[in-house]
Amino acid sequence: PLNVLSSPLTIHSSTPPTGFYRDGYCDFAAADVEKQWVAAILTPEFLDFAKKKKGYDYRDVYGKETIDEVMSSGCRWCISVENWWSTFYEWKWGLIGRETVPKVDLEATHQMALKIAEWEGLWEFRNSDIEAIRDVELGGIEEVDSEKTH
């Protein structure tokens, strides 16, 4: 499977296991009605927003004790592309703060996300910390052109 950068999809999180198959990948599955294709780094602001506005409590997925431990380092979870995209638009319309929109690991976000979310939005909220770490680990990776179209 490919990511939104048209390169092989990378694992997003094995602890805790995420994705439709709970194998750590935000992979496409025909049975995945939630479309959990966005590799997001959740924040307390997003968790509160999702529960209040969307009626989805990610904390129930983990359990209270686990979520508190994970949130200290950034909760990595494959989330619904529709949920991410609507949160992005609430920010764009000025209804919520930027910190509420989860950062996105582009290398771990499935290319199917581009069927719903636009490239520019995903790029705007890319997690540059992850890219910088991978850049050092891999000895340098090419900068992706922000004007890239899909």
C-alpha positions as CSV (number, residue, x, y, z in Angstrom):
1,P,0.0,0.0,0.0
2,L,1.0,3.6,-0.7
3,N,0.9,6.7,1.4
4,V,-0.1,10.2,0.4
5,L,3.5,10.8,-0.8
6,S,3.1,7.9,-3.2
7,S,5.7,5.9,-1.3
8,P,5.3,2.7,0.7
9,L,3.0,3.1,3.7
10,T,4.9,3.1,7.0
11,I,3.8,1.9,10.4
12,H,2.2,4.6,12.6
13,S,2.0,3.0,16.0
14,S,2.4,-0.5,17.4
15,T,2.1,0.7,21.0
16,P,-0.8,1.0,21.2
17,P,-1.8,-1.0,18.2
18,T,-3.9,1.1,15.8
19,G,-5.5,0.9,12.4
20,F,-8.5,-1.2,11.2
21,Y,-6.5,-4.4,11.6
22,R,-4.7,-3.2,14.8
23,D,-1.4,-3.9,13.2
24,G,-0.1,-0.3,13.5
25,Y,-0.9,0.7,9.9
26,C,-3.5,3.2,8.7
27,D,-4.2,0.9,5.9
28,F,-7.2,0.7,3.6
29,A,-9.8,-2.1,4.3
30,A,-13.0,-2.4,2.4
31,A,-14.8,-3.3,5.6
32,D,-13.5,-0.1,7.4
33,V,-16.6,2.1,7.3
34,E,-14.9,4.7,9.5
35,K,-12.1,5.1,6.9
36,Q,-9.3,5.2,9.5
37,W,-6.6,6.3,7.0
38,V,-5.1,9.4,8.6
39,A,-2.1,8.8,10.8
40,A,-2.7,11.4,13.4
41,I,-0.9,12.6,16.5
42,L,-3.7,13.4,18.9
43,T,-3.7,16.2,21.4
44,P,-5.8,16.7,24.6
45,E,-7.6,19.5,22.7
46,F,-8.6,17.2,19.9
47,L,-9.6,14.4,22.3
48,D,-11.9,16.9,24.1
49,F,-13.2,18.3,20.8
50,A,-13.9,14.9,19.3
51,K,-15.9,13.8,22.4
52,K,-17.9,17.0,22.6
53,K,-18.5,17.8,19.0
54,K,-18.3,14.4,17.2
55,G,-19.5,12.2,20.1
56,Y,-16.4,10.0,19.8
57,D,-14.4,9.4,22.9
58,Y,-10.9,8.1,21.9
59,R,-10.1,7.7,25.6
60,D,-12.6,4.8,25.7
61,V,-10.6,3.1,23.0
62,Y,-7.5,3.0,25.2
63,G,-8.9,3.1,28.7
64,K,-8.3,6.1,31.1
65,E,-4.9,4.9,32.5
66,T,-3.4,4.1,29.2
67,I,-4.5,7.3,27.5
68,D,-2.9,9.4,30.2
69,E,0.4,7.6,29.7
70,V,0.3,7.9,25.9
71,M,-0.8,11.5,25.8
72,S,2.3,12.6,27.6
73,S,4.3,11.7,24.5
74,G,1.6,12.3,21.9
75,C,-1.1,9.8,21.2
76,R,-0.6,8.2,17.7
77,W,-3.8,6.8,16.3
78,C,-5.3,6.1,12.9
79,I,-8.4,8.3,12.7
80,S,-11.3,8.7,10.3
81,V,-10.3,10.9,7.3
82,E,-13.8,12.4,7.5
83,N,-13.3,13.3,11.2
84,W,-9.9,14.8,10.5
85,W,-11.1,16.8,7.5
86,S,-14.1,18.2,9.3
87,T,-11.9,19.2,12.2
88,F,-9.5,20.9,9.7
89,Y,-12.4,22.9,8.2
90,E,-13.6,24.0,11.6
91,W,-10.1,25.4,12.2
92,K,-10.1,27.0,8.7
93,W,-13.4,28.7,9.4
94,G,-12.1,30.1,12.7
95,L,-14.3,28.0,14.9
96,I,-11.5,26.2,16.8
97,G,-7.8,26.7,17.5
98,R,-5.0,25.3,15.4
99,E,-3.9,23.1,18.3
100,T,-7.1,21.1,18.0
101,V,-6.3,19.8,14.6
102,P,-4.1,16.7,14.9
103,K,-0.8,16.7,13.2
104,V,-0.4,14.1,10.4
105,D,2.3,11.7,9.7
106,L,2.2,11.8,5.9
107,E,4.4,8.7,5.5
108,A,1.9,6.6,7.5
109,T,-1.3,8.2,6.0
110,H,-2.9,6.0,3.4
111,Q,-3.2,7.5,-0.1
112,M,-7.0,6.8,0.0
113,A,-7.2,9.8,2.4
114,L,-6.8,12.0,-0.7
115,K,-10.2,10.8,-1.9
116,I,-11.7,13.0,0.9
117,A,-9.1,15.3,2.3
118,E,-7.2,17.7,0.1
119,W,-3.4,17.5,-0.1
120,E,-3.0,21.1,1.0
121,G,-4.8,20.5,4.3
122,L,-2.7,17.4,5.1
123,W,0.5,19.2,4.1
124,E,-0.5,22.2,6.3
125,F,-0.7,19.9,9.4
126,R,2.1,17.5,8.6
127,N,4.2,16.5,11.6
128,S,7.5,18.1,10.7
129,D,9.1,16.6,13.9
130,I,8.6,13.1,12.4
131,E,10.0,14.1,9.1
132,A,13.1,15.7,10.7
133,I,13.8,12.6,12.8
134,R,13.4,10.3,9.7
135,D,15.6,12.7,7.7
136,V,18.4,12.3,10.2
137,E,17.9,8.5,10.5
138,L,17.8,8.0,6.7
139,G,20.7,10.4,6.0
140,G,18.5,12.9,4.2
141,I,15.2,12.6,2.3
142,E,14.1,14.9,-0.5
143,E,11.8,17.7,0.5
144,V,8.3,17.1,-0.9
145,D,7.1,20.0,-3.0
146,S,4.2,21.7,-1.3
147,E,2.6,22.3,-4.7
148,K,2.5,18.5,-5.3
149,T,-0.9,17.5,-6.7
150,H,-2.6,14.2,-6.7
